[in-house]
Amino acid sequence: RVSKSEPRKLARSVHSGIPKAIRGTVWQLMSGARSDPALGAAFARLAAQPVDGGDEAAVRTDKQIRHDLARTFPRHEYFRDAGGAGQQGLYAVLRAYALYDAEVGYCQGLAFVVGPLLLNMPDGEAFAVLARLMFTYGLRGHFLPAMDDLRLRLFQFEHVLRDTLPRLARHFEQQGVEPTMYVSQWLMTLFAYRLPMELTFRLFDTVFAEGLDALLRVAIAVLRRSQTRLLSLQFEAILHYLNDGPLFAFYAHAAPDMLVRDANQVTAVTPRMLERLRRRYIDELARRLDEEDELARLRSENEAMRVEARQQQAAARQLHDDAQRQRAENMRLQKLVAELEDRLEASSAVSQPPLPPPVDDALAQKNVQLAIKNQQLEDSLQDMEAALIQIKLLYAESENQKDVLAKKFEDLRRALT
């Protein structure tokens, strides 16, 4: 009720720090987990569910969770011992959540969110608070396969960094240091991956009171505190400083509320500004998707044109080959026509001999035989003339086909050029 009716008063109280003795209870109340008994029932059911040995995905998830237990807060005494209460609690909550939210499943970063919860409440209550953080506060969008909400926050962070720390932003850009190289793990683990545990508790206090937008203010605050040092470093040294170096060393030795106070001084991060950046991100994303669709369409069209061009080139080569063969055939037909004309002229000379002088009966008989032979030659001559006409027709047709093929070839050549 206080969070709805007097949010500013609640925020001021949280910034001063929630007492350790009641922190777990307050987190449950602020997140709404205490008023959702279905979550507790879900945990009891899922925690008791054995691993299905026939389900390869379930076996793989179970193996991955167990493998990561020792790598989560390895220096913290509660989570240090294999088989200890800390690692057992992590396993129970992480496995139950992987079954509860199959779309997210298990991600290693979740263990760093669950750890601080387990240090302030039992397993079942930690599961309920985790579920509320994921679904109500929007942390789930950082872990979904598409990571849409994480991409949005990285976009917002990049623009806030340019507005609040322009020199550092330019230096990072010149060195090729992008937000995905260091901010992603901060946002996914709520800084628990890097902060000392007591500072993590204070940051969780703020997140439960104000939401995940507070993470952006914290990110800018810690960078502002180390800006001078970061400006003197190059690419590899910057990444080491941000991911494994002494970025948070100052706050580890400062007053407990120093980090929250520094974050509150980042006034550029406001709901109105973040909403404006959200709309801008959506517009740019839509435009980029349209451009990708257009690019895909152009690539498809270009590929179709390349295929068509290859087909036209093949057709042109075929037409060229056909034209070559046709020219050879035409030459053969021309030669055959010439030979037939020569034979026709020779046959005509034989079929028209000069008239002999009058002869006797023997010569008359021989003349009859010659007349018969002459008739045969006449018949052969007529057959040859018919064949010659047919050949000339074939030749004329081949010439026509040659012209058609030549025209097609020229059309294809022009289309290809």
C-alpha contacts under 8 A as a table, 3 or more apart, distances in Angstrom:
res1	aa1	res2	aa2	distance
1	R	4	K	5.34
1	R	5	S	6.06
2	V	5	S	5.17
2	V	6	E	5.27
2	V	7	P	6.67
2	V	10	L	6.72
3	S	6	E	5.76
3	S	7	P	4.78
3	S	10	L	6.14
3	S	30	M	7.13
3	S	209	A	7.33
4	K	7	P	5.91
6	E	9	K	5.43
6	E	10	L	6.31
7	P	10	L	5.02
7	P	11	A	6.08
7	P	209	A	7.96
8	R	11	A	5.04
8	R	12	R	6.23
9	K	12	R	5.23
9	K	13	S	6.26
10	L	13	S	5.10
10	L	14	V	6.11
10	L	209	A	7.15
11	A	14	V	5.03
11	A	15	H	6.06
11	A	206	T	7.36
11	A	209	A	6.11
11	A	210	E	7.18
12	R	15	H	5.14
12	R	16	S	6.53
13	S	16	S	5.30
13	S	17	G	6.76
13	S	18	I	7.48
14	V	17	G	4.99
14	V	18	I	5.74
14	V	205	D	6.06
14	V	206	T	6.33
14	V	209	A	7.10
15	H	202	R	7.76
15	H	205	D	7.63
15	H	206	T	6.69
15	H	257	D	7.06
15	H	260	V	6.47
15	H	261	R	7.73
16	S	257	D	6.76
17	G	202	R	6.31
17	G	205	D	7.19
17	G	257	D	7.43
18	I	22	I	7.23
18	I	23	R	5.64
18	I	26	V	7.87
18	I	202	R	7.77
18	I	205	D	6.90
19	P	22	I	5.77
19	P	23	R	5.85
20	K	23	R	5.08
20	K	24	G	7.89
21	A	24	G	7.72
22	I	25	T	5.32
22	I	26	V	6.12
23	R	26	V	5.12
23	R	27	W	6.13
23	R	120	N	6.72
24	G	27	W	5.17
24	G	28	Q	6.34
24	G	117	L	7.34
24	G	120	N	4.70
24	G	121	M	5.47
25	T	28	Q	5.15
25	T	29	L	6.24
25	T	121	M	7.74
26	V	29	L	5.00
26	V	30	M	6.00
27	W	30	M	5.20
27	W	31	S	5.95
27	W	129	V	7.60
27	W	205	D	7.34
27	W	208	F	6.53
28	Q	31	S	5.28
28	Q	32	G	5.95
28	Q	33	A	5.06
28	Q	34	R	5.30
28	Q	125	E	7.66
28	Q	129	V	6.10
29	L	32	G	5.16
29	L	33	A	6.46
29	L	34	R	5.68
29	L	35	S	7.60
30	M	33	A	7.90
30	M	208	F	6.20
30	M	209	A	6.82
31	S	34	R	7.88
31	S	129	V	6.53
31	S	132	R	6.15
31	S	133	L	7.11
31	S	136	T	7.95
31	S	208	F	6.34
32	G	35	S	5.55
32	G	36	D	6.81
32	G	129	V	7.83
32	G	132	R	7.10
33	A	36	D	5.28
33	A	37	P	7.73
33	A	39	L	7.58
33	A	125	E	7.62
33	A	128	A	5.46
33	A	129	V	5.34
33	A	132	R	6.31
34	R	37	P	6.98
34	R	125	E	7.96
34	R	128	A	7.95
36	D	39	L	5.97
36	D	40	G	7.64
36	D	128	A	7.97
37	P	40	G	5.30
37	P	41	A	6.47
38	A	41	A	5.07
38	A	42	A	6.08
39	L	42	A	4.98
39	L	43	F	6.27
39	L	127	F	7.63
39	L	128	A	5.29
39	L	131	A	7.81
40	G	43	F	5.17
40	G	44	A	6.38
40	G	124	G	5.81
40	G	125	E	6.80
40	G	127	F	7.67
40	G	128	A	6.25
41	A	44	A	5.20
41	A	45	R	6.31
42	A	45	R	5.22
42	A	46	L	6.06
42	A	100	Y	7.76
43	F	46	L	5.14
43	F	47	A	5.74
43	F	93	V	7.85
43	F	96	A	6.23
43	F	124	G	5.95
43	F	127	F	6.78
43	F	128	A	7.77
44	A	47	A	5.38
44	A	48	A	6.32
44	A	124	G	7.23
45	R	48	A	5.46
45	R	49	Q	6.49
46	L	49	Q	5.10
46	L	96	A	5.22
46	L	99	L	6.93
46	L	100	Y	7.45
47	A	50	P	7.94
47	A	92	A	6.10
47	A	93	V	7.71
47	A	95	R	7.48
47	A	96	A	5.51
51	V	58	A	6.72
51	V	59	V	6.76
51	V	62	D	7.60
52	D	55	D	5.41
52	D	58	A	6.61
52	D	59	V	7.00
53	G	56	E	7.10
53	G	58	A	7.71
53	G	59	V	6.28
54	G	59	V	8.00
55	D	58	A	5.33
55	D	59	V	6.25
56	E	59	V	5.11
56	E	60	R	6.04
57	A	60	R	5.06
57	A	61	T	6.12
58	A	61	T	5.12
58	A	62	D	6.10
59	V	62	D	5.14
59	V	63	K	6.13
60	R	63	K	5.14
60	R	64	Q	6.18
61	T	64	Q	5.09
61	T	65	I	6.21
61	T	95	R	7.97
61	T	105	G	7.96
61	T	106	Y	6.74
62	D	65	I	5.26
62	D	66	R	6.32
62	D	95	R	6.89
63	K	66	R	5.27
63	K	67	H	6.11
64	Q	67	H	5.00
64	Q	68	D	6.28
65	I	68	D	5.30
65	I	69	L	6.36
65	I	91	Y	6.59
65	I	94	L	7.29
65	I	95	R	7.27
65	I	106	Y	7.45
65	I	108	Q	7.69
66	R	69	L	5.37
66	R	70	A	7.97
66	R	91	Y	6.82
67	H	70	A	6.99
67	H	71	R	7.89
68	D	71	R	5.15
68	D	72	T	6.52
68	D	108	Q	6.95
69	L	72	T	5.51
69	L	87	Q	5.94
69	L	90	L	7.13
69	L	91	Y	7.23
69	L	111	A	7.99
70	A	73	F	7.56
70	A	74	P	5.95
70	A	79	F	7.42
70	A	80	R	6.69
70	A	81	D	7.77
70	A	82	A	6.92
70	A	87	Q	7.49
71	R	74	P	5.56
72	T	79	F	7.36
72	T	111	A	6.59
72	T	112	F	6.57
72	T	115	G	7.99
73	F	76	H	5.41
73	F	79	F	6.31
73	F	80	R	7.27
73	F	112	F	7.63
73	F	115	G	7.90
74	P	77	E	7.82
74	P	79	F	6.47
74	P	80	R	5.22
75	R	79	F	7.75
75	R	80	R	6.33
76	H	79	F	5.64
76	H	80	R	5.86
77	E	80	R	5.05
77	E	81	D	7.46
78	Y	81	D	7.38
78	Y	84	G	7.62
78	Y	85	A	7.22
78	Y	86	G	5.18
78	Y	87	Q	7.99
79	F	82	A	7.87
79	F	84	G	7.10
79	F	85	A	7.51
79	F	86	G	4.46
79	F	87	Q	5.43
80	R	84	G	7.68
80	R	86	G	7.60
80	R	87	Q	7.63
81	D	84	G	5.12
81	D	86	G	7.75
81	D	87	Q	7.21
82	A	87	Q	6.44
83	G	87	Q	6.14
83	G	88	Q	6.14
84	G	87	Q	5.60
84	G	88	Q	6.12
85	A	88	Q	5.07
85	A	89	G	5.98
86	G	89	G	5.20
86	G	90	L	6.26
86	G	118	L	7.67
87	Q	90	L	5.01
87	Q	91	Y	6.10
88	Q	91	Y	5.13
88	Q	92	A	6.15
89	G	92	A	5.14
89	G	93	V	6.20
89	G	118	L	7.09
89	G	123	D	5.81
90	L	93	V	5.43
90	L	94	L	5.92
90	L	111	A	6.79
90	L	114	V	6.78
90	L	115	G	6.79
90	L	118	L	7.69
91	Y	94	L	5.29
91	Y	95	R	5.84
92	A	95	R	5.46
92	A	96	A	6.03
92	A	123	D	7.24
93	V	96	A	5.17
93	V	97	Y	6.08
93	V	114	V	7.51
93	V	123	D	6.29
93	V	124	G	7.40
93	V	126	A	7.29
93	V	127	F	5.55
94	L	97	Y	5.17
94	L	98	A	6.14
94	L	106	Y	6.90
94	L	110	L	7.52
94	L	111	A	6.97
94	L	114	V	7.74
95	R	98	A	5.04
95	R	99	L	6.41
95	R	106	Y	7.45
96	A	99	L	5.24
96	A	100	Y	6.06
96	A	127	F	7.83
97	Y	100	Y	4.71
97	Y	101	D	5.90
97	Y	105	G	7.11
97	Y	106	Y	7.60
97	Y	127	F	7.14
97	Y	131	A	7.72
98	A	101	D	5.47
98	A	102	A	5.81
98	A	104	V	6.99
98	A	105	G	4.03
98	A	106	Y	5.13
99	L	102	A	5.63
99	L	105	G	6.75
101	D	104	V	5.69
101	D	105	G	5.79
102	A	105	G	4.70
103	E	144	L	6.92
104	V	107	C	7.56
104	V	140	R	7.61
104	V	143	F	6.19
104	V	144	L	5.28
104	V	145	P	7.14
106	Y	110	L	7.43
107	C	110	L	5.69
107	C	111	A	7.73
107	C	143	F	7.24
108	Q	111	A	5.71
108	Q	112	F	7.71
109	G	112	F	5.62
109	G	113	V	7.10
109	G	185	Q	7.60
109	G	188	M	6.19
109	G	189	T	5.55
110	L	113	V	5.14
110	L	114	V	6.24
110	L	188	M	7.61
110	L	189	T	6.67
111	A	114	V	5.02
111	A	115	G	6.05
112	F	115	G	5.35
112	F	116	P	7.24
112	F	189	T	5.57
112	F	192	A	5.79
112	F	193	Y	6.18
113	V	116	P	6.25
113	V	117	L	6.99
113	V	130	L	7.72
113	V	189	T	5.60
113	V	190	L	6.84
113	V	192	A	6.82
114	V	117	L	5.17
114	V	118	L	6.24
114	V	126	A	6.89
114	V	127	F	7.89
114	V	130	L	6.90
115	G	118	L	5.25
115	G	119	L	6.52
116	P	119	L	5.19
116	P	120	N	6.81
116	P	192	A	7.90
116	P	197	M	7.38
116	P	200	T	7.45
116	P	201	F	6.89
117	L	120	N	5.37
117	L	121	M	6.18
117	L	126	A	5.42
117	L	129	V	7.83
118	L	121	M	5.22
118	L	122	P	6.02
118	L	123	D	6.32
118	L	126	A	5.88
121	M	125	E	6.16
121	M	126	A	6.06
122	P	125	E	5.52
122	P	126	A	6.10
123	D	126	A	5.07
123	D	127	F	6.23
124	G	127	F	5.12
124	G	128	A	6.43
125	E	128	A	5.05
125	E	129	V	6.25
126	A	129	V	5.17
126	A	130	L	6.05
127	F	130	L	5.06
127	F	131	A	6.20
128	A	131	A	5.15
128	A	132	R	6.38
129	V	132	R	5.07
129	V	133	L	6.14
130	L	133	L	5.03
130	L	134	M	6.14
131	A	134	M	5.09
131	A	135	F	6.07
131	A	136	T	7.91
132	R	135	F	5.26
132	R	136	T	5.06
132	R	137	Y	6.65
133	L	136	T	5.69
133	L	137	Y	4.83
133	L	138	G	6.57
133	L	139	L	5.85
133	L	140	R	7.60
134	M	137	Y	5.99
134	M	138	G	5.36
134	M	139	L	4.36
134	M	140	R	4.22
134	M	141	G	7.66
135	F	138	G	5.42
135	F	139	L	6.84
135	F	140	R	5.98
136	T	139	L	7.97
137	Y	211	G	6.23
137	Y	212	L	6.84
138	G	141	G	5.82
138	G	142	H	7.82
138	G	149	D	7.86
138	G	212	L	7.61
139	L	142	H	5.50
139	L	143	F	7.34
139	L	188	M	7.55
139	L	212	L	7.56
140	R	143	F	5.37
140	R	144	L	6.33
141	G	144	L	5.44
141	G	147	M	5.67
141	G	148	D	6.12
141	G	149	D	4.72
141	G	150	L	6.37
142	H	147	M	5.11
142	H	148	D	7.10
142	H	149	D	5.64
142	H	150	L	4.60
142	H	187	L	7.75
142	H	188	M	6.05
143	F	147	M	5.79
143	F	150	L	7.91
143	F	188	M	7.46
144	L	147	M	5.04
144	L	148	D	7.63
147	M	150	L	5.24
147	M	151	R	6.20
148	D	151	R	5.18
148	D	152	L	6.28
149	D	152	L	4.95
149	D	153	R	6.25
150	L	153	R	5.15
150	L	154	L	6.16
150	L	184	S	7.38
150	L	187	L	7.63
150	L	188	M	7.98
151	R	154	L	5.09
151	R	155	F	6.18
152	L	155	F	5.05
152	L	156	Q	6.23
152	L	278	R	6.85
152	L	281	Y	6.78
153	R	156	Q	4.90
153	R	157	F	5.94
153	R	216	L	7.92
154	L	157	F	4.98
154	L	158	E	6.10
154	L	179	P	6.46
154	L	180	T	7.18
154	L	183	V	7.33
154	L	184	S	7.41
155	F	158	E	5.26
155	F	159	H	6.55
155	F	277	L	7.90
155	F	281	Y	7.12
156	Q	159	H	5.39
156	Q	160	V	6.15
156	Q	274	L	6.71
156	Q	277	L	6.04
156	Q	278	R	7.32
157	F	160	V	5.03
157	F	161	L	5.97
157	F	179	P	7.84
157	F	216	L	6.23
158	E	161	L	5.19
158	E	162	R	6.42
158	E	179	P	6.79
159	H	162	R	5.11
159	H	163	D	6.30
160	V	163	D	5.08
160	V	164	T	6.02
160	V	268	A	7.14
160	V	269	V	7.12
161	L	164	T	5.28
161	L	165	L	5.31
161	L	166	P	6.69
161	L	168	L	7.96
161	L	169	A	6.09
161	L	220	I	6.70
162	R	165	L	5.60
162	R	166	P	4.55
162	R	167	R	7.96
162	R	168	L	7.96
162	R	169	A	5.36
162	R	170	R	7.71
163	D	166	P	5.90
163	D	268	A	7.88
164	T	220	I	7.94
164	T	268	A	7.05
165	L	168	L	5.50
165	L	169	A	6.12
165	L	224	R	7.15
166	P	169	A	4.96
166	P	170	R	6.11
167	R	170	R	5.23
167	R	171	H	6.19
168	L	171	H	4.97
168	L	172	F	6.12
168	L	227	Q	6.61
168	L	230	L	7.61
168	L	231	L	6.38
169	A	172	F	5.18
169	A	173	E	6.24
170	R	173	E	5.04
170	R	174	Q	6.11
171	H	174	Q	5.09
171	H	175	Q	6.18
171	H	231	L	6.60
172	F	175	Q	5.11
172	F	176	G	6.00
172	F	177	V	4.87
172	F	178	E	7.03
173	E	176	G	5.01
173	E	177	V	5.91
173	E	178	E	7.08
174	Q	177	V	7.73
175	Q	234	Q	6.48
175	Q	235	F	5.28
176	G	235	F	6.90
177	V	181	M	6.89
177	V	235	F	6.59
177	V	238	I	7.91
177	V	239	L	7.55
178	E	181	M	5.60
178	E	182	Y	7.63
179	P	182	Y	5.70
179	P	183	V	5.25
179	P	184	S	7.09
180	T	183	V	5.76
180	T	184	S	5.36
181	M	184	S	6.93
181	M	239	L	7.48
182	Y	185	Q	6.30
182	Y	186	W	7.17
182	Y	239	L	7.23
182	Y	242	L	6.48
182	Y	243	N	6.18
183	V	186	W	5.13
183	V	187	L	6.30
183	V	219	A	7.66
184	S	187	L	5.31
184	S	188	M	6.11
185	Q	188	M	5.10
185	Q	189	T	5.94
185	Q	190	L	8.00
185	Q	191	F	7.34
185	Q	193	Y	7.38
186	W	189	T	5.53
186	W	190	L	5.57
186	W	191	F	4.41
186	W	192	A	7.49
186	W	193	Y	7.06
186	W	194	R	7.70
186	W	219	A	7.94
187	L	190	L	5.13
187	L	191	F	6.54
187	L	215	L	6.72
188	M	191	F	7.68
189	T	192	A	5.42
189	T	193	Y	5.98
190	L	193	Y	7.66
190	L	200	T	7.93
190	L	203	L	7.81
190	L	204	F	7.54
190	L	215	L	7.11
191	F	194	R	5.65
191	F	195	L	5.93
191	F	200	T	6.89
192	A	195	L	5.33
192	A	196	P	7.48
192	A	197	M	7.17
192	A	200	T	5.56
194	R	243	N	7.90
194	R	248	F	7.52
195	L	199	L	6.07
195	L	200	T	5.74
195	L	248	F	6.69
195	L	252	A	7.84
196	P	199	L	5.45
196	P	200	T	6.17
196	P	252	A	6.61
197	M	200	T	4.80
197	M	201	F	6.27
198	E	201	F	5.13
198	E	202	R	6.54
198	E	256	P	7.87
199	L	202	R	5.03
199	L	203	L	6.20
199	L	252	A	7.56
199	L	256	P	6.75
199	L	259	L	7.88
200	T	203	L	5.04
200	T	204	F	6.09
201	F	204	F	5.04
201	F	205	D	6.22
202	R	205	D	5.02
202	R	206	T	6.58
202	R	256	P	7.84
202	R	257	D	7.60
202	R	260	V	7.65
203	L	206	T	5.13
203	L	207	V	6.27
203	L	260	V	7.22
204	F	207	V	4.94
204	F	208	F	6.10
205	D	208	F	5.44
205	D	209	A	6.36
206	T	209	A	5.10
206	T	210	E	5.84
206	T	211	G	7.42
206	T	214	A	7.05
206	T	260	V	7.88
207	V	210	E	5.22
207	V	211	G	4.63
207	V	212	L	5.67
207	V	213	D	7.91
207	V	214	A	6.23
207	V	215	L	7.49
208	F	211	G	5.77
210	E	213	D	7.22
210	E	214	A	6.43
211	G	214	A	6.18
212	L	215	L	5.57
212	L	216	L	7.85
213	D	216	L	5.70
213	D	217	R	7.30
214	A	217	R	5.29
214	A	218	V	6.44
214	A	263	A	7.79
215	L	218	V	5.07
215	L	219	A	6.17
216	L	219	A	5.06
216	L	220	I	6.32
216	L	269	V	7.40
217	R	220	I	5.24
217	R	221	A	6.07
217	R	263	A	4.96
217	R	264	N	7.08
217	R	266	V	5.76
217	R	269	V	6.43
218	V	221	A	4.97
218	V	222	V	6.27
218	V	259	L	7.31
218	V	260	V	7.38
218	V	262	D	7.56
218	V	263	A	4.80
219	A	222	V	5.53
219	A	223	L	6.38
219	A	263	A	7.97
220	I	223	L	5.19
220	I	224	R	6.03
220	I	263	A	7.39
220	I	266	V	7.17
221	A	224	R	5.13
221	A	225	R	6.24
221	A	259	L	7.58
221	A	262	D	5.60
221	A	263	A	5.16
221	A	265	Q	7.93
221	A	266	V	6.74
222	V	225	R	5.11
222	V	226	S	6.50
222	V	247	L	7.17
222	V	248	F	7.08
222	V	259	L	7.81
222	V	262	D	7.99
223	L	226	S	5.21
223	L	227	Q	5.66
223	L	247	L	7.92
224	R	227	Q	4.94
225	R	228	T	7.99
226	S	229	R	5.51
226	S	230	L	6.17
226	S	247	L	6.81
227	Q	230	L	5.11
227	Q	231	L	6.11
228	T	231	L	5.33
228	T	232	S	6.84
229	R	232	S	5.47
229	R	233	L	6.95
230	L	233	L	5.33
230	L	238	I	6.29
230	L	241	Y	7.93
233	L	237	A	5.75
233	L	238	I	5.64
234	Q	237	A	5.48
234	Q	238	I	5.82
235	F	238	I	5.20
235	F	239	L	6.41
236	E	239	L	5.27
236	E	240	H	6.23
237	A	240	H	5.08
237	A	241	Y	6.04
238	I	241	Y	5.08
238	I	242	L	6.14
239	L	242	L	5.12
239	L	243	N	5.89
239	L	244	D	7.87
240	H	243	N	5.31
240	H	244	D	5.21
240	H	245	G	5.54
241	Y	244	D	5.73
241	Y	245	G	3.88
241	Y	246	P	6.14
241	Y	247	L	6.06
242	L	245	G	5.94
242	L	246	P	7.69
242	L	247	L	5.84
244	D	247	L	7.96
246	P	249	A	4.91
246	P	250	F	7.87
247	L	250	F	7.48
248	F	251	Y	5.52
248	F	252	A	6.38
249	A	252	A	5.06
249	A	253	H	6.74
250	F	253	H	5.61
250	F	254	A	6.11
251	Y	254	A	4.81
251	Y	255	A	7.31
251	Y	256	P	7.61
251	Y	258	M	6.76
251	Y	259	L	6.29
254	A	258	M	6.42
255	A	258	M	5.35
256	P	259	L	7.23
257	D	260	V	5.39
257	D	261	R	6.13
258	M	261	R	5.02
258	M	262	D	6.09
259	L	262	D	5.18
259	L	263	A	6.17
260	V	263	A	5.01
260	V	264	N	6.16
261	R	264	N	5.11
261	R	265	Q	6.53
262	D	265	Q	5.26
262	D	266	V	7.05
263	A	266	V	5.47
264	N	267	T	6.80
266	V	269	V	6.39
267	T	270	T	6.81
268	A	273	M	7.64
269	V	273	M	6.50
269	V	274	L	6.79
270	T	273	M	5.21
270	T	274	L	6.13
271	P	274	L	5.13
271	P	275	E	6.01
272	R	275	E	5.14
272	R	276	R	6.21
273	M	276	R	5.07
273	M	277	L	6.27
274	L	277	L	5.04
274	L	278	R	6.02
275	E	278	R	4.86
275	E	279	R	6.29
276	R	279	R	5.30
276	R	280	R	6.24
277	L	280	R	4.90
277	L	281	Y	5.97
278	R	281	Y	5.05
278	R	282	I	6.25
279	R	282	I	5.10
279	R	283	D	6.19
280	R	283	D	5.08
280	R	284	E	6.10
281	Y	284	E	5.13
281	Y	285	L	5.92
282	I	285	L	5.01
282	I	286	A	6.06
283	D	286	A	5.14
283	D	287	R	6.15
284	E	287	R	5.01
284	E	288	R	5.98
285	L	288	R	5.03
285	L	289	L	6.09
286	A	289	L	5.10
286	A	290	D	6.16
287	R	290	D	5.02
287	R	291	E	6.13
288	R	291	E	4.98
288	R	292	E	6.09
289	L	292	E	4.95
289	L	293	D	6.10
290	D	293	D	5.02
290	D	294	E	6.07
291	E	294	E	4.97
291	E	295	L	5.95
292	E	295	L	4.93
292	E	296	A	6.02
293	D	296	A	5.02
293	D	297	R	6.12
294	E	297	R	4.97
294	E	298	L	6.13
295	L	298	L	5.06
295	L	299	R	6.05
296	A	299	R	5.05
296	A	300	S	6.12
297	R	300	S	5.05
297	R	301	E	6.17
298	L	301	E	5.00
298	L	302	N	5.96
299	R	302	N	5.02
299	R	303	E	6.06
300	S	303	E	5.13
300	S	304	A	6.21
301	E	304	A	5.00
301	E	305	M	6.11
302	N	305	M	4.97
302	N	306	R	6.09
303	E	306	R	5.00
303	E	307	V	6.20
304	A	307	V	5.09
304	A	308	E	6.12
305	M	308	E	4.95
305	M	309	A	5.93
306	R	309	A	4.97
306	R	310	R	6.12
307	V	310	R	5.13
307	V	311	Q	6.20
308	E	311	Q	4.97
308	E	312	Q	6.08
309	A	312	Q	4.97
309	A	313	Q	6.02
309	A	416	L	6.94
310	R	313	Q	5.02
310	R	314	A	6.15
311	Q	314	A	5.04
311	Q	315	A	6.10
312	Q	315	A	4.88
312	Q	316	A	5.95
312	Q	412	L	6.84
312	Q	416	L	7.47
313	Q	316	A	4.94
313	Q	317	R	6.13
313	Q	412	L	7.94
313	Q	416	L	7.53
314	A	317	R	5.08
314	A	318	Q	6.13
315	A	318	Q	4.93
315	A	319	L	6.09
316	A	319	L	5.00
316	A	320	H	6.07
316	A	409	F	5.86
316	A	412	L	6.20
316	A	413	R	7.17
317	R	320	H	4.96
317	R	321	D	6.15
318	Q	321	D	5.06
318	Q	322	D	6.05
319	L	322	D	4.93
319	L	323	A	6.01
319	L	405	L	6.45
319	L	406	A	7.87
319	L	408	K	7.56
319	L	409	F	5.96
320	H	323	A	5.06
320	H	324	Q	6.21
320	H	409	F	6.81
321	D	324	Q	5.04
321	D	325	R	6.20
322	D	325	R	5.09
322	D	326	Q	6.00
322	D	405	L	7.71
323	A	326	Q	4.91
323	A	327	R	6.10
323	A	402	K	6.33
323	A	405	L	6.39
323	A	406	A	6.93
324	Q	327	R	5.17
324	Q	328	A	6.35
325	R	328	A	5.09
325	R	329	E	6.18
326	Q	329	E	4.95
326	Q	330	N	6.01
326	Q	398	S	7.22
326	Q	402	K	6.45
327	R	330	N	4.96
327	R	331	M	6.24
327	R	402	K	7.52
328	A	331	M	5.17
328	A	332	R	6.28
329	E	332	R	5.00
329	E	333	L	6.14
330	N	333	L	5.04
330	N	334	Q	6.06
330	N	395	Y	6.74
330	N	398	S	6.83
330	N	399	E	7.40
331	M	334	Q	5.03
331	M	335	K	6.17
332	R	335	K	5.16
332	R	336	L	6.18
333	L	336	L	4.93
333	L	337	V	6.06
333	L	391	I	7.46
333	L	395	Y	6.51
334	Q	337	V	5.07
334	Q	338	A	6.25
334	Q	395	Y	7.61
335	K	338	A	5.17
335	K	339	E	6.26
336	L	339	E	5.07
336	L	340	L	6.19
337	V	340	L	5.09
337	V	341	E	6.10
337	V	388	L	6.88
337	V	391	I	7.00
337	V	392	K	7.42
338	A	341	E	5.10
338	A	342	D	6.24
339	E	342	D	5.17
339	E	343	R	6.25
340	L	343	R	4.98
340	L	344	L	5.98
340	L	384	M	7.57
340	L	388	L	6.84
341	E	344	L	4.95
341	E	345	E	6.20
341	E	388	L	7.80
342	D	345	E	5.22
342	D	346	A	6.27
343	R	346	A	5.03
343	R	347	S	6.06
344	L	347	S	4.98
344	L	348	S	6.12
344	L	381	L	6.79
344	L	384	M	7.08
344	L	385	E	7.55
345	E	348	S	5.12
345	E	349	A	6.39
346	A	349	A	5.26
346	A	350	V	6.50
347	S	350	V	5.16
347	S	351	S	6.21
347	S	377	L	7.31
347	S	381	L	6.65
348	S	351	S	5.16
348	S	352	Q	6.52
348	S	381	L	7.53
349	A	352	Q	5.69
349	A	353	P	7.25
350	V	353	P	6.35
351	S	374	N	5.77
351	S	377	L	6.40
351	S	378	E	6.68
356	P	359	V	8.00
359	V	362	A	7.65
359	V	363	L	5.28
359	V	364	A	6.23
360	D	363	L	5.25
360	D	364	A	6.00
361	D	364	A	4.74
361	D	365	Q	6.14
362	A	365	Q	5.12
362	A	366	K	6.36
363	L	366	K	4.99
363	L	367	N	6.00
364	A	367	N	4.84
364	A	368	V	6.20
365	Q	368	V	5.09
365	Q	369	Q	6.46
366	K	369	Q	5.04
366	K	370	L	6.20
367	N	370	L	4.91
367	N	371	A	6.03
368	V	371	A	4.91
368	V	372	I	6.23
369	Q	372	I	5.08
369	Q	373	K	6.24
370	L	373	K	4.96
370	L	374	N	5.91
371	A	374	N	4.86
371	A	375	Q	6.13
372	I	375	Q	5.06
372	I	376	Q	6.32
373	K	376	Q	4.96
373	K	377	L	6.19
374	N	377	L	4.90
374	N	378	E	6.07
375	Q	378	E	4.85
375	Q	379	D	6.15
376	Q	379	D	5.04
376	Q	380	S	6.17
377	L	380	S	4.92
377	L	381	L	5.95
378	E	381	L	4.91
378	E	382	Q	6.20
379	D	382	Q	5.10
379	D	383	D	6.26
380	S	383	D	5.00
380	S	384	M	6.10
381	L	384	M	5.00
381	L	385	E	6.05
382	Q	385	E	4.98
382	Q	386	A	6.15
383	D	386	A	5.08
383	D	387	A	6.13
384	M	387	A	4.90
384	M	388	L	5.94
385	E	388	L	4.92
385	E	389	I	6.15
386	A	389	I	5.09
386	A	390	Q	6.25
387	A	390	Q	5.01
387	A	391	I	6.08
388	L	391	I	5.02
388	L	392	K	6.07
389	I	392	K	5.09
389	I	393	L	6.20
390	Q	393	L	5.03
390	Q	394	L	6.21
391	I	394	L	4.96
391	I	395	Y	6.01
392	K	395	Y	4.88
392	K	396	A	6.06
393	L	396	A	5.07
393	L	397	E	6.13
394	L	397	E	5.00
394	L	398	S	6.06
395	Y	398	S	5.05
395	Y	399	E	6.16
396	A	399	E	5.09
396	A	400	N	6.30
397	E	400	N	5.05
397	E	401	Q	6.21
398	S	401	Q	4.95
398	S	402	K	6.02
399	E	402	K	4.97
399	E	403	D	6.32
400	N	403	D	5.13
400	N	404	V	6.32
401	Q	404	V	5.02
401	Q	405	L	6.07
402	K	405	L	5.12
402	K	406	A	6.01
403	D	406	A	5.04
403	D	407	K	6.15
404	V	407	K	5.15
404	V	408	K	6.26
405	L	408	K	5.08
405	L	409	F	6.08
406	A	409	F	5.05
406	A	410	E	6.18
407	K	410	E	5.11
407	K	411	D	6.17
408	K	411	D	5.06
408	K	412	L	6.20
409	F	412	L	5.21
409	F	413	R	6.11
410	E	413	R	5.00
410	E	414	R	6.19
411	D	414	R	5.21
411	D	415	A	6.19
412	L	415	A	4.94
412	L	416	L	6.12
413	R	416	L	5.22
413	R	417	T	6.28
414	R	417	T	5.14
